[in-house]
């Protein structure tokens, strides 16, 4: 098991892992009020020293948009192993689609730690030989 050094910036030191999942929930470190169309970096109350060769992927929880009307302003967040200083608090970059209040302690996003992608090389070919699946948006049709 890898041990991750964590620094807390709030009085809610809780990294929550569901028994049947492997993503870790993160909480808003302070109450944030947003109006429709606002962008804010919501502090998450933690900084971490990730092990060499690892990075964190931060994404909203499945209920975040339904409950708060916010979505990640950048799709997902990537935190690499070099972002580990004592002032490098993690944030959720949020865009509000409606007026909302996120309370301190609300679980708004989640993360997982993964290994860096291995070194890759690309080679141009005239045509791929795999089975054609019908293009984007075609999967699951009857």
PyMOL commands that set and color helices and strands:
alter all, ss='L'
color gray80, all
select helices_A, chain A and resi 64-68
alter helices_A, ss='H'
color red, helices_A
select strands_A, chain A and resi 5-8+16-17+24-27+32-34+39-43+46-49+54-60+70-72+77-80+91-96+100-102+107-115
alter strands_A, ss='S'
color yellow, strands_A
deselect
rebuild
show_as cartoon
